[in-house]
Amino acid sequence: MEAKKDASSSPACYRSTVIAFLLSFLLIGVFVGLFIGYMVQEQHSFMETVELKGLMYNQSLQDKNSAFSIVLTSVLKSKIKNVFTASSISNHYVDSGIVAYG
């Protein structure tokens, strides 16, 4: 009578192997999820109302194609870009836009 030499084929061994693989996949998934969540940057948009002192309101600002609106928009976008470029978040700044004058 020969005894079985392969004693590791018991159901308890298979169950512990499956549990170990599931835990390892779960652990790897958590680390990958945290890594992706940390590395992907979220885009933020801000909207602010400003008052330009010393500048008289002109009705032609309502027309986006008027010379005054084009020049003022260009100057304001340039000034805003300069402020963000000089700040500590300059590498995150993308662009600015003027929504409306009023």
N, CA, C and O atoms as CSV, one atom per row, in Angstrom:
chain,resi,resn,atom,element,x,y,z
A,1,MET,N,N,0.816,-1.165,0.000
A,1,MET,CA,C,0.000,0.000,0.000
A,1,MET,C,C,0.869,1.241,0.000
A,1,MET,O,O,1.750,1.438,0.837
A,2,GLU,N,N,0.573,2.043,-0.966
A,2,GLU,CA,C,1.329,3.292,-1.078
A,2,GLU,C,C,0.487,4.445,-0.576
A,2,GLU,O,O,-0.709,4.528,-0.853
A,3,ALA,N,N,1.118,5.321,0.156
A,3,ALA,CA,C,0.426,6.521,0.626
A,3,ALA,C,C,0.513,7.587,-0.448
A,3,ALA,O,O,1.435,7.584,-1.264
A,4,LYS,N,N,-0.429,8.480,-0.447
A,4,LYS,CA,C,-0.399,9.575,-1.422
A,4,LYS,C,C,0.782,10.481,-1.130
A,4,LYS,O,O,1.008,10.877,0.013
A,5,LYS,N,N,1.537,10.806,-2.179
A,5,LYS,CA,C,2.666,11.719,-2.003
A,5,LYS,C,C,2.232,13.169,-2.193
A,5,LYS,O,O,2.895,14.078,-1.694
A,6,ASP,N,N,1.148,13.395,-2.894
A,6,ASP,CA,C,0.689,14.760,-3.170
A,6,ASP,C,C,-0.357,15.155,-2.133
A,6,ASP,O,O,-1.561,15.077,-2.380
A,7,ALA,N,N,0.119,15.574,-0.992
A,7,ALA,CA,C,-0.791,15.963,0.077
A,7,ALA,C,C,-1.244,17.411,-0.050
A,7,ALA,O,O,-2.127,17.840,0.694
A,8,SER,N,N,-0.659,18.184,-0.980
A,8,SER,CA,C,-1.005,19.600,-1.109
A,8,SER,C,C,-2.249,19.826,-1.952
A,8,SER,O,O,-2.655,20.974,-2.135
A,9,SER,N,N,-2.853,18.798,-2.461
A,9,SER,CA,C,-4.027,18.968,-3.310
A,9,SER,C,C,-5.329,18.945,-2.519
A,9,SER,O,O,-6.385,18.632,-3.069
A,10,SER,N,N,-5.263,19.264,-1.271
A,10,SER,CA,C,-6.472,19.277,-0.455
A,10,SER,C,C,-7.291,20.530,-0.743
A,10,SER,O,O,-6.738,21.545,-1.166
A,11,PRO,N,N,-8.595,20.472,-0.519
A,11,PRO,CA,C,-9.455,21.644,-0.770
A,11,PRO,C,C,-9.065,22.865,0.062
A,11,PRO,O,O,-9.256,23.994,-0.389
A,12,ALA,N,N,-8.533,22.670,1.244
A,12,ALA,CA,C,-8.123,23.806,2.076
A,12,ALA,C,C,-6.963,24.555,1.441
A,12,ALA,O,O,-6.881,25.780,1.538
A,13,CYS,N,N,-6.069,23.823,0.794
A,13,CYS,CA,C,-4.929,24.467,0.126
A,13,CYS,C,C,-5.414,25.300,-1.060
A,13,CYS,O,O,-4.951,26.423,-1.260
A,14,TYR,N,N,-6.346,24.755,-1.848
A,14,TYR,CA,C,-6.889,25.502,-2.975
A,14,TYR,C,C,-7.610,26.761,-2.500
A,14,TYR,O,O,-7.462,27.831,-3.090
A,15,ARG,N,N,-8.368,26.628,-1.463
A,15,ARG,CA,C,-9.113,27.770,-0.935
A,15,ARG,C,C,-8.170,28.860,-0.444
A,15,ARG,O,O,-8.408,30.037,-0.713
A,16,SER,N,N,-7.114,28.503,0.261
A,16,SER,CA,C,-6.168,29.512,0.746
A,16,SER,C,C,-5.399,30.152,-0.403
A,16,SER,O,O,-5.060,31.334,-0.337
A,17,THR,N,N,-5.118,29.379,-1.466
A,17,THR,CA,C,-4.449,29.944,-2.639
A,17,THR,C,C,-5.363,30.951,-3.339
A,17,THR,O,O,-4.909,32.025,-3.734
A,18,VAL,N,N,-6.621,30.620,-3.492
A,18,VAL,CA,C,-7.578,31.531,-4.129
A,18,VAL,C,C,-7.737,32.792,-3.294
A,18,VAL,O,O,-7.780,33.891,-3.848
A,19,ILE,N,N,-7.825,32.665,-1.996
A,19,ILE,CA,C,-7.944,33.832,-1.116
A,19,ILE,C,C,-6.698,34.704,-1.206
A,19,ILE,O,O,-6.800,35.930,-1.225
A,20,ALA,N,N,-5.519,34.081,-1.262
A,20,ALA,CA,C,-4.271,34.848,-1.382
A,20,ALA,C,C,-4.235,35.617,-2.697
A,20,ALA,O,O,-3.837,36.782,-2.715
A,21,PHE,N,N,-4.645,34.985,-3.801
A,21,PHE,CA,C,-4.680,35.681,-5.085
A,21,PHE,C,C,-5.690,36.824,-5.077
A,21,PHE,O,O,-5.404,37.904,-5.594
A,22,LEU,N,N,-6.859,36.601,-4.500
A,22,LEU,CA,C,-7.864,37.664,-4.433
A,22,LEU,C,C,-7.373,38.846,-3.603
A,22,LEU,O,O,-7.568,39.999,-3.986
A,23,LEU,N,N,-6.746,38.567,-2.486
A,23,LEU,CA,C,-6.214,39.652,-1.656
A,23,LEU,C,C,-5.092,40.397,-2.357
A,23,LEU,O,O,-4.991,41.619,-2.248
A,24,SER,N,N,-4.243,39.664,-3.081
A,24,SER,CA,C,-3.155,40.344,-3.796
A,24,SER,C,C,-3.712,41.220,-4.918
A,24,SER,O,O,-3.242,42.342,-5.105
A,25,PHE,N,N,-4.705,40.730,-5.667
A,25,PHE,CA,C,-5.316,41.554,-6.707
A,25,PHE,C,C,-6.021,42.767,-6.112
A,25,PHE,O,O,-5.969,43.857,-6.683
A,26,LEU,N,N,-6.667,42.590,-4.988
A,26,LEU,CA,C,-7.326,43.703,-4.313
A,26,LEU,C,C,-6.307,44.743,-3.868
A,26,LEU,O,O,-6.530,45.942,-4.033
A,27,LEU,N,N,-5.209,44.296,-3.313
A,27,LEU,CA,C,-4.160,45.206,-2.860
A,27,LEU,C,C,-3.531,45.956,-4.034
A,27,LEU,O,O,-3.296,47.162,-3.952
A,28,ILE,N,N,-3.260,45.242,-5.118
A,28,ILE,CA,C,-2.707,45.895,-6.315
A,28,ILE,C,C,-3.711,46.904,-6.871
A,28,ILE,O,O,-3.320,47.999,-7.275
A,29,GLY,N,N,-4.988,46.556,-6.898
A,29,GLY,CA,C,-6.019,47.470,-7.389
A,29,GLY,C,C,-6.121,48.733,-6.562
A,29,GLY,O,O,-6.313,49.820,-7.108
A,30,VAL,N,N,-5.994,48.603,-5.248
A,30,VAL,CA,C,-6.038,49.781,-4.376
A,30,VAL,C,C,-4.847,50.684,-4.656
A,30,VAL,O,O,-5.010,51.900,-4.763
A,31,PHE,N,N,-3.658,50.117,-4.777
A,31,PHE,CA,C,-2.476,50.935,-5.051
A,31,PHE,C,C,-2.553,51.607,-6.418
A,31,PHE,O,O,-2.193,52.777,-6.549
A,32,VAL,N,N,-3.015,50.889,-7.432
A,32,VAL,CA,C,-3.153,51.485,-8.766
A,32,VAL,C,C,-4.203,52.597,-8.741
A,32,VAL,O,O,-3.999,53.650,-9.345
A,33,GLY,N,N,-5.303,52.378,-8.060
A,33,GLY,CA,C,-6.338,53.411,-7.957
A,33,GLY,C,C,-5.847,54.659,-7.262
A,33,GLY,O,O,-6.123,55.772,-7.708
A,34,LEU,N,N,-5.118,54.483,-6.167
A,34,LEU,CA,C,-4.560,55.642,-5.467
A,34,LEU,C,C,-3.529,56.363,-6.320
A,34,LEU,O,O,-3.473,57.593,-6.318
A,35,PHE,N,N,-2.717,55.612,-7.047
A,35,PHE,CA,C,-1.705,56.221,-7.910
A,35,PHE,C,C,-2.359,57.041,-9.018
A,35,PHE,O,O,-1.945,58.169,-9.286
A,36,ILE,N,N,-3.371,56.481,-9.655
A,36,ILE,CA,C,-4.067,57.207,-10.723
A,36,ILE,C,C,-4.783,58.430,-10.159
A,36,ILE,O,O,-4.753,59.501,-10.765
A,37,GLY,N,N,-5.418,58.279,-9.021
A,37,GLY,CA,C,-6.102,59.413,-8.397
A,37,GLY,C,C,-5.157,60.527,-8.005
A,37,GLY,O,O,-5.537,61.698,-8.030
A,38,TYR,N,N,-3.944,60.189,-7.648
A,38,TYR,CA,C,-2.967,61.196,-7.257
A,38,TYR,C,C,-2.340,61.867,-8.475
A,38,TYR,O,O,-2.055,63.064,-8.439
A,39,MET,N,N,-2.122,61.120,-9.542
A,39,MET,CA,C,-1.407,61.647,-10.701
A,39,MET,C,C,-2.296,62.454,-11.651
A,39,MET,O,O,-1.811,63.395,-12.280
A,40,VAL,N,N,-3.558,62.118,-11.769
A,40,VAL,CA,C,-4.449,62.817,-12.695
A,40,VAL,C,C,-4.882,64.128,-12.058
A,40,VAL,O,O,-5.414,64.150,-10.948
A,41,GLN,N,N,-4.646,65.223,-12.780
A,41,GLN,CA,C,-5.011,66.533,-12.256
A,41,GLN,C,C,-6.403,66.912,-12.747
A,41,GLN,O,O,-6.764,66.675,-13.900
A,42,GLU,N,N,-7.147,67.487,-11.868
A,42,GLU,CA,C,-8.508,67.894,-12.177
A,42,GLU,C,C,-8.503,69.341,-12.660
A,42,GLU,O,O,-7.787,70.182,-12.116
A,43,GLN,N,N,-9.300,69.622,-13.677
A,43,GLN,CA,C,-9.384,70.975,-14.207
A,43,GLN,C,C,-10.356,71.788,-13.364
A,43,GLN,O,O,-11.435,71.313,-13.009
A,44,HIS,N,N,-9.966,73.010,-13.050
A,44,HIS,CA,C,-10.810,73.906,-12.272
A,44,HIS,C,C,-11.091,75.158,-13.085
A,44,HIS,O,O,-10.211,75.675,-13.774
A,45,SER,N,N,-12.308,75.636,-13.001
A,45,SER,CA,C,-12.691,76.879,-13.657
A,45,SER,C,C,-13.172,77.855,-12.598
A,45,SER,O,O,-13.855,77.476,-11.647
A,46,PHE,N,N,-12.810,79.102,-12.774
A,46,PHE,CA,C,-13.209,80.140,-11.835
A,46,PHE,C,C,-13.862,81.270,-12.606
A,46,PHE,O,O,-13.466,81.577,-13.731
A,47,MET,N,N,-14.858,81.886,-12.000
A,47,MET,CA,C,-15.502,83.044,-12.599
A,47,MET,C,C,-15.539,84.142,-11.547
A,47,MET,O,O,-15.939,83.912,-10.406
A,48,GLU,N,N,-15.125,85.317,-11.937
A,48,GLU,CA,C,-15.047,86.427,-10.995
A,48,GLU,C,C,-15.543,87.691,-11.679
A,48,GLU,O,O,-15.352,87.870,-12.882
A,49,THR,N,N,-16.171,88.556,-10.920
A,49,THR,CA,C,-16.610,89.859,-11.399
A,49,THR,C,C,-15.631,90.903,-10.895
A,49,THR,O,O,-15.284,90.930,-9.715
A,50,VAL,N,N,-15.193,91.759,-11.801
A,50,VAL,CA,C,-14.254,92.818,-11.416
A,50,VAL,C,C,-14.816,94.168,-11.826
A,50,VAL,O,O,-15.622,94.276,-12.750
A,51,GLU,N,N,-14.372,95.187,-11.117
A,51,GLU,CA,C,-14.753,96.559,-11.435
A,51,GLU,C,C,-13.504,97.295,-11.886
A,51,GLU,O,O,-12.486,97.298,-11.194
A,52,LEU,N,N,-13.591,97.914,-13.044
A,52,LEU,CA,C,-12.469,98.675,-13.581
A,52,LEU,C,C,-12.686,100.139,-13.230
A,52,LEU,O,O,-13.508,100.821,-13.841
A,53,LYS,N,N,-11.946,100.608,-12.248
A,53,LYS,CA,C,-12.095,102.006,-11.820
A,53,LYS,C,C,-11.368,102.920,-12.800
A,53,LYS,O,O,-10.298,102.584,-13.306
A,54,GLY,N,N,-11.954,104.059,-13.054
A,54,GLY,CA,C,-11.356,105.033,-13.959
A,54,GLY,C,C,-11.719,104.793,-15.409
A,54,GLY,O,O,-11.264,105.531,-16.283
A,55,LEU,N,N,-12.517,103.793,-15.688
A,55,LEU,CA,C,-12.920,103.494,-17.055
A,55,LEU,C,C,-14.425,103.701,-17.167
A,55,LEU,O,O,-15.204,103.048,-16.473
A,56,MET,N,N,-14.817,104.593,-18.025
A,56,MET,CA,C,-16.239,104.872,-18.219
A,56,MET,C,C,-16.850,103.777,-19.096
A,56,MET,O,O,-16.265,103.360,-20.096
A,57,TYR,N,N,-18.025,103.330,-18.701
A,57,TYR,CA,C,-18.705,102.288,-19.472
A,57,TYR,C,C,-19.175,102.858,-20.796
A,57,TYR,O,O,-19.716,103.963,-20.857
A,58,ASN,N,N,-18.965,102.097,-21.847
A,58,ASN,CA,C,-19.377,102.496,-23.180
A,58,ASN,C,C,-20.314,101.417,-23.720
A,58,ASN,O,O,-20.038,100.226,-23.581
A,59,GLN,N,N,-21.405,101.827,-24.325
A,59,GLN,CA,C,-22.395,100.879,-24.845
A,59,GLN,C,C,-21.804,99.972,-25.920
A,59,GLN,O,O,-22.322,98.879,-26.149
A,60,SER,N,N,-20.738,100.398,-26.580
A,60,SER,CA,C,-20.142,99.572,-27.636
A,60,SER,C,C,-19.470,98.314,-27.077
A,60,SER,O,O,-19.107,97.419,-27.839
A,61,LEU,N,N,-19.303,98.241,-25.752
A,61,LEU,CA,C,-18.730,97.029,-25.155
A,61,LEU,C,C,-19.667,95.833,-25.289
A,61,LEU,O,O,-19.218,94.689,-25.207
A,62,GLN,N,N,-20.955,96.075,-25.493
A,62,GLN,CA,C,-21.901,94.975,-25.673
A,62,GLN,C,C,-21.702,94.277,-27.017
A,62,GLN,O,O,-22.061,93.110,-27.175
A,63,ASP,N,N,-21.128,94.995,-27.980
A,63,ASP,CA,C,-20.841,94.415,-29.295
A,63,ASP,C,C,-19.440,93.808,-29.258
A,63,ASP,O,O,-18.452,94.534,-29.145
A,64,LYS,N,N,-19.349,92.490,-29.353
A,64,LYS,CA,C,-18.049,91.819,-29.246
A,64,LYS,C,C,-17.125,92.135,-30.415
A,64,LYS,O,O,-15.921,91.896,-30.330
A,65,ASN,N,N,-17.668,92.664,-31.498
A,65,ASN,CA,C,-16.857,92.988,-32.667
A,65,ASN,C,C,-16.436,94.448,-32.716
A,65,ASN,O,O,-15.748,94.855,-33.652
A,66,SER,N,N,-16.833,95.249,-31.725
A,66,SER,CA,C,-16.431,96.658,-31.729
A,66,SER,C,C,-14.950,96.772,-31.367
A,66,SER,O,O,-14.399,95.921,-30.669
A,67,ALA,N,N,-14.329,97.824,-31.850
A,67,ALA,CA,C,-12.896,98.023,-31.610
A,67,ALA,C,C,-12.605,98.155,-30.119
A,67,ALA,O,O,-11.616,97.605,-29.634
A,68,PHE,N,N,-13.452,98.878,-29.386
A,68,PHE,CA,C,-13.233,99.087,-27.955
A,68,PHE,C,C,-13.294,97.755,-27.198
A,68,PHE,O,O,-12.471,97.495,-26.321
A,69,SER,N,N,-14.267,96.923,-27.542
A,69,SER,CA,C,-14.414,95.622,-26.889
A,69,SER,C,C,-13.233,94.711,-27.203
A,69,SER,O,O,-12.738,94.015,-26.316
A,70,ILE,N,N,-12.782,94.706,-28.436
A,70,ILE,CA,C,-11.653,93.854,-28.837
A,70,ILE,C,C,-10.376,94.275,-28.126
A,70,ILE,O,O,-9.642,93.431,-27.612
A,71,VAL,N,N,-10.108,95.580,-28.095
A,71,VAL,CA,C,-8.885,96.075,-27.454
A,71,VAL,C,C,-8.927,95.843,-25.950
A,71,VAL,O,O,-7.950,95.373,-25.368
A,72,LEU,N,N,-10.059,96.170,-25.309
A,72,LEU,CA,C,-10.164,95.991,-23.860
A,72,LEU,C,C,-10.062,94.510,-23.475
A,72,LEU,O,O,-9.406,94.173,-22.489
A,73,THR,N,N,-10.697,93.640,-24.235
A,73,THR,CA,C,-10.611,92.203,-23.969
A,73,THR,C,C,-9.181,91.715,-24.098
A,73,THR,O,O,-8.712,90.940,-23.264
A,74,SER,N,N,-8.487,92.157,-25.128
A,74,SER,CA,C,-7.097,91.754,-25.334
A,74,SER,C,C,-6.198,92.221,-24.194
A,74,SER,O,O,-5.355,91.465,-23.710
A,75,VAL,N,N,-6.380,93.464,-23.769
A,75,VAL,CA,C,-5.562,94.009,-22.674
A,75,VAL,C,C,-5.850,93.278,-21.368
A,75,VAL,O,O,-4.925,92.927,-20.636
A,76,LEU,N,N,-7.124,93.047,-21.074
A,76,LEU,CA,C,-7.479,92.357,-19.828
A,76,LEU,C,C,-6.961,90.922,-19.809
A,76,LEU,O,O,-6.446,90.467,-18.788
A,77,LYS,N,N,-7.089,90.206,-20.922
A,77,LYS,CA,C,-6.575,88.837,-20.977
A,77,LYS,C,C,-5.063,88.814,-20.799
A,77,LYS,O,O,-4.524,87.917,-20.150
A,78,SER,N,N,-4.382,89.793,-21.371
A,78,SER,CA,C,-2.929,89.880,-21.218
A,78,SER,C,C,-2.541,90.147,-19.768
A,78,SER,O,O,-1.610,89.533,-19.247
A,79,LYS,N,N,-3.253,91.063,-19.118
A,79,LYS,CA,C,-2.968,91.377,-17.706
A,79,LYS,C,C,-3.231,90.163,-16.808
A,79,LYS,O,O,-2.436,89.865,-15.917
A,80,ILE,N,N,-4.338,89.471,-17.045
A,80,ILE,CA,C,-4.661,88.283,-16.248
A,80,ILE,C,C,-3.598,87.209,-16.450
A,80,ILE,O,O,-3.173,86.563,-15.492
A,81,LYS,N,N,-3.169,87.020,-17.693
A,81,LYS,CA,C,-2.125,86.028,-17.976
A,81,LYS,C,C,-0.831,86.389,-17.265
A,81,LYS,O,O,-0.159,85.510,-16.726
A,82,ASN,N,N,-0.471,87.669,-17.257
A,82,ASN,CA,C,0.756,88.098,-16.575
A,82,ASN,C,C,0.685,87.840,-15.072
A,82,ASN,O,O,1.679,87.441,-14.464
A,83,VAL,N,N,-0.474,88.063,-14.473
A,83,VAL,CA,C,-0.635,87.823,-13.036
A,83,VAL,C,C,-0.464,86.339,-12.729
A,83,VAL,O,O,0.248,85.980,-11.791
A,84,PHE,N,N,-1.109,85.478,-13.508
A,84,PHE,CA,C,-1.000,84.040,-13.251
A,84,PHE,C,C,0.387,83.504,-13.588
A,84,PHE,O,O,0.876,82.596,-12.916
A,85,THR,N,N,1.024,84.049,-14.613
A,85,THR,CA,C,2.364,83.592,-14.979
A,85,THR,C,C,3.367,83.900,-13.884
A,85,THR,O,O,4.312,83.137,-13.680
A,86,ALA,N,N,3.180,84.996,-13.180
A,86,ALA,CA,C,4.097,85.375,-12.104
A,86,ALA,C,C,3.782,84.667,-10.790
A,86,ALA,O,O,4.549,84.781,-9.833
A,87,SER,N,N,2.673,83.944,-10.725
A,87,SER,CA,C,2.282,83.305,-9.465
A,87,SER,C,C,2.859,81.893,-9.358
A,87,SER,O,O,3.475,81.379,-10.291
A,88,SER,N,N,2.639,81.290,-8.197
A,88,SER,CA,C,3.162,79.944,-7.952
A,88,SER,C,C,2.372,78.864,-8.688
A,88,SER,O,O,2.826,77.723,-8.768
A,89,ILE,N,N,1.221,79.194,-9.216
A,89,ILE,CA,C,0.419,78.210,-9.944
A,89,ILE,C,C,0.514,78.409,-11.453
A,89,ILE,O,O,-0.382,78.003,-12.192
A,90,SER,N,N,1.595,79.032,-11.911
A,90,SER,CA,C,1.732,79.343,-13.329
A,90,SER,C,C,1.740,78.093,-14.207
A,90,SER,O,O,1.288,78.148,-15.350
A,91,ASN,N,N,2.241,76.975,-13.701
A,91,ASN,CA,C,2.271,75.767,-14.529
A,91,ASN,C,C,0.887,75.125,-14.664
A,91,ASN,O,O,0.722,74.208,-15.468
A,92,HIS,N,N,-0.095,75.575,-13.913
A,92,HIS,CA,C,-1.454,75.049,-14.009
A,92,HIS,C,C,-2.378,75.967,-14.809
A,92,HIS,O,O,-3.480,75.562,-15.179
A,93,TYR,N,N,-1.946,77.184,-15.076
A,93,TYR,CA,C,-2.780,78.158,-15.787
A,93,TYR,C,C,-2.864,77.780,-17.263
A,93,TYR,O,O,-1.847,77.496,-17.895
A,94,VAL,N,N,-4.079,77.780,-17.809
A,94,VAL,CA,C,-4.267,77.439,-19.214
A,94,VAL,C,C,-4.656,78.673,-20.016
A,94,VAL,O,O,-3.948,79.053,-20.949
A,95,ASP,N,N,-5.770,79.301,-19.664
A,95,ASP,CA,C,-6.249,80.442,-20.439
A,95,ASP,C,C,-7.302,81.183,-19.626
A,95,ASP,O,O,-7.809,80.680,-18.624
A,96,SER,N,N,-7.616,82.382,-20.079
A,96,SER,CA,C,-8.678,83.163,-19.456
A,96,SER,C,C,-9.602,83.674,-20.549
A,96,SER,O,O,-9.234,83.730,-21.723
A,97,GLY,N,N,-10.784,84.038,-20.147
A,97,GLY,CA,C,-11.742,84.561,-21.111
A,97,GLY,C,C,-12.622,85.607,-20.459
A,97,GLY,O,O,-12.927,85.523,-19.270
A,98,ILE,N,N,-13.025,86.585,-21.237
A,98,ILE,CA,C,-13.932,87.629,-20.772
A,98,ILE,C,C,-15.337,87.202,-21.189
A,98,ILE,O,O,-15.612,87.012,-22.373
A,99,VAL,N,N,-16.217,87.054,-20.208
A,99,VAL,CA,C,-17.564,86.576,-20.495
A,99,VAL,C,C,-18.439,87.708,-21.014
A,99,VAL,O,O,-19.071,87.576,-22.062
A,100,ALA,N,N,-18.477,88.822,-20.285
A,100,ALA,CA,C,-19.339,89.930,-20.696
A,100,ALA,C,C,-18.915,91.195,-19.979
A,100,ALA,O,O,-18.261,91.153,-18.938
A,101,TYR,N,N,-19.301,92.318,-20.556
A,101,TYR,CA,C,-19.122,93.624,-19.919
A,101,TYR,C,C,-20.511,94.119,-19.549
A,101,TYR,O,O,-21.484,93.879,-20.263
A,102,GLY,N,N,-20.587,94.812,-18.424
A,102,GLY,CA,C,-21.917,95.284,-18.076
A,102,GLY,C,C,-21.949,96.278,-16.980
A,102,GLY,O,O,-23.023,96.746,-16.602
